Amino acid sequence: MNLAPSIEDLQVRHLQAATAEELGVGERQPIVGVLQGRDRLNALSRATRLLWHGVRDLARAKPTRPIRVLDIATGAGGIPIRLWKLAARSGLKIAVDGCDSNPTSLELARRRARENGIPVQFFAADPLKGELPGGYDVITSSLYLHHLPDGRALQLLHTLDAAAEQRVILHDHVRSPGGVALARLASSLIHGATTRQEAESAIRSAFTPAEALDLARRAGIEGAVARAHWPCCFVLSW
């Protein structure tokens, strides 16, 4: 069985990924299942650890006050909650918030933080509508960029660059045959994370590290770095 498409099939970015709402998931419980499944996918993909490296370095450089971190399109809130836990274990002070435009996401994230006694705040905001508040040292995001066509992705980078005081760190899939194979495997092993069709679409709609760097250049951002990481993901930061 051929698990991955040919290189030629992935040379052009196809924007096929969809949000839960676009997939026709209309009931509250199915949406919760999707959010929880995607959070498990984030955890297994080492997304928090990759984002944490940049947050940790800045927190160490500013030991006199807690640095402020905002995770956008936060979904079920797993990224900011895990970032806070990593900081607590490291003895570093950070204040973490998360934002999302989906009310169900915010409800789930707030409940998780409350049940775990984690002082992470979640609020409604859509960065594509210019709704991000200022005052955050670091803005993070995981598995959001690939949902956007190029024009909207450029708009997002502009918004994040203007809002972040010190650093922006974005984690996402890499478009590659190996990524498709891993996404298909995840869709079969991680309950609720994604369907096989959605998994393939997510990879086909993702950027390569070189394309992400070019996107940053077109957005007028200087000093951006894109590094590929296992398993089939990259981090764009500046």
C-alpha positions in Angstrom: 0.0 0.0 0.0 1.3 3.4 -0.9 1.2 5.5 2.3 2.4 8.8 0.8 1.9 10.8 -2.4 4.7 11.4 -4.8 6.9 14.5 -4.4 5.2 16.0 -7.5 1.8 15.8 -5.7 3.1 18.0 -2.9 5.1 20.6 -4.9 2.1 23.0 -4.9 0.4 24.1 -1.8 -3.3 23.1 -1.8 -5.5 24.9 0.7 -7.8 22.0 1.7 -7.7 22.0 5.5 -10.8 23.0 7.3 -11.9 24.1 10.8 -14.4 22.0 12.7 -17.2 24.3 11.7 -16.3 24.1 8.0 -16.3 20.3 8.2 -20.0 20.5 9.2 -19.4 19.6 12.9 -22.4 21.4 14.3 -23.1 19.9 17.6 -21.2 20.9 20.8 -20.0 17.4 21.8 -18.5 16.5 18.4 -16.6 19.9 18.4 -15.3 19.2 21.9 -14.1 15.8 20.7 -12.3 17.4 17.7 -10.7 20.0 20.0 -9.5 17.4 22.5 -8.2 15.1 19.7 -6.2 18.0 18.2 -4.8 18.9 21.6 -3.5 15.3 22.0 -2.0 15.6 18.5 -0.2 18.8 19.7 1.1 17.1 22.8 2.5 14.1 20.8 4.1 16.4 18.1 6.3 18.1 20.8 4.7 21.4 19.9 4.8 22.8 23.4 8.5 21.8 23.9 9.4 23.5 20.6 7.6 26.7 21.6 8.9 26.5 25.2 12.5 26.9 24.1 12.0 30.4 22.9 9.8 31.3 25.9 12.3 29.9 28.3 15.3 31.8 26.8 13.4 35.1 27.1 12.3 34.4 30.6 15.8 33.6 31.7 17.0 36.9 30.1 14.3 38.9 32.1 14.4 37.3 35.6 13.1 40.5 37.4 9.5 40.1 36.1 7.2 37.5 34.7 7.2 37.7 30.9 3.7 37.7 29.3 2.9 35.0 26.7 -0.2 34.8 24.5 -1.2 31.7 22.5 -3.5 32.5 19.6 -6.0 30.1 18.1 -5.5 28.2 21.3 -8.2 25.6 20.8 -8.6 23.4 23.9 -5.9 25.5 25.7 -3.3 22.7 26.0 -0.4 24.8 24.8 -0.7 27.7 27.3 -1.5 25.2 30.2 1.6 23.1 29.4 3.8 26.2 28.9 2.8 27.3 32.4 3.6 23.9 33.9 7.0 23.8 32.2 7.8 27.3 33.5 6.7 26.3 37.0 8.9 23.2 36.9 11.8 25.3 35.7 11.4 27.9 38.4 10.7 30.6 35.8 8.0 33.2 36.1 5.6 33.6 33.1 2.1 34.9 32.8 0.2 33.0 30.0 -3.0 33.8 28.3 -4.8 32.1 25.4 -7.3 33.5 22.8 -9.6 31.9 20.3 -12.6 33.1 18.3 -14.6 29.9 19.0 -16.8 30.0 22.2 -16.7 26.3 22.6 -12.9 26.3 22.5 -12.8 29.0 25.2 -15.3 27.2 27.4 -13.3 24.0 27.2 -9.9 25.7 27.8 -11.3 27.7 30.8 -12.7 24.5 32.4 -9.4 22.7 31.9 -7.4 25.5 33.5 -9.9 25.7 36.4 -9.9 22.0 37.1 -6.1 21.9 37.1 -5.7 25.0 39.2 -3.7 26.7 36.5 -3.8 30.5 36.4 -4.1 30.8 32.7 -6.6 33.3 31.3 -8.5 32.7 28.1 -10.4 35.4 26.1 -12.2 35.9 22.7 -10.1 37.4 20.0 -9.5 36.9 16.3 -6.0 38.1 15.1 -7.2 38.2 11.5 -9.6 40.9 12.6 -6.9 42.9 14.3 -8.3 42.1 17.7 -5.0 41.3 19.5 -4.2 43.4 22.6 -0.7 44.7 23.1 1.7 44.2 26.0 2.7 40.6 25.3 6.4 39.7 25.3 5.9 36.5 23.3 3.1 35.4 21.0 2.9 31.7 20.1 0.7 29.5 17.8 0.5 25.9 16.9 -1.0 24.2 13.8 -2.9 27.4 12.7 -0.9 28.8 9.8 -1.7 26.0 7.4 -5.4 26.8 7.6 -4.8 30.2 5.9 -4.4 31.1 2.2 -1.3 33.2 1.5 -3.0 36.6 1.7 -4.5 35.8 5.1 -1.2 34.2 6.3 0.5 37.5 5.4 -2.1 39.4 7.3 -1.6 37.1 10.4 2.2 37.6 10.3 1.8 41.4 10.1 -0.6 41.4 13.0 1.6 39.2 15.2 4.7 41.2 14.4 3.0 44.4 15.5 1.5 42.9 18.7 4.5 41.0 20.1 6.9 43.1 22.2 9.8 40.6 21.9 9.2 37.4 20.0 6.8 35.5 17.8 7.0 31.6 17.6 4.9 29.6 15.2 4.7 25.8 15.0 3.1 24.0 12.1 3.2 20.9 9.8 5.7 20.6 7.0 4.2 19.7 3.6 6.0 16.5 2.6 5.3 12.9 1.7 6.5 11.8 5.1 4.2 14.3 6.8 1.2 12.8 4.9 2.2 9.3 6.1 2.5 10.4 9.7 -0.8 12.3 9.6 -2.6 9.3 8.3 -1.1 7.2 11.1 -2.1 9.8 13.7 -5.7 9.9 12.3 -5.9 6.1 12.9 -4.3 6.1 16.4 -5.4 9.4 18.1 -9.1 9.3 18.9 -10.9 12.4 17.7 -7.7 14.1 16.4 -8.7 14.1 12.7 -10.2 12.0 9.9 -7.9 10.6 7.3 -9.2 13.0 4.7 -8.6 16.0 7.0 -5.1 14.7 7.9 -4.1 14.6 4.2 -5.6 18.0 3.5 -3.8 19.5 6.5 -0.4 18.4 5.1 -1.2 19.4 1.5 -2.2 22.9 2.7 0.9 23.3 4.9 3.9 25.5 4.1 7.5 24.2 3.7 10.1 26.0 5.9 11.4 27.8 2.8 7.9 29.0 2.0 7.3 30.2 5.6 10.5 32.2 5.4 9.5 33.7 2.1 6.1 34.6 3.7 7.9 36.4 6.5 10.0 38.3 4.0 6.9 39.3 2.0 5.4 40.5 5.3 8.4 42.8 5.8 9.7 40.9 8.7 13.5 40.9 9.2 15.5 38.2 11.0 13.0 35.4 10.8 14.3 31.9 11.1 12.5 28.7 10.0 13.8 25.4 11.4 12.5 21.9 10.5 12.0 19.5 13.4 10.9 15.9 14.0 8.3 14.8 13.3 7.6 16.6 10.0 7.1 20.0 11.5 8.8 23.4 11.6 9.1 26.4 13.8 9.0 29.9 12.3 10.3 32.6 14.8 11.5 36.1 14.9 
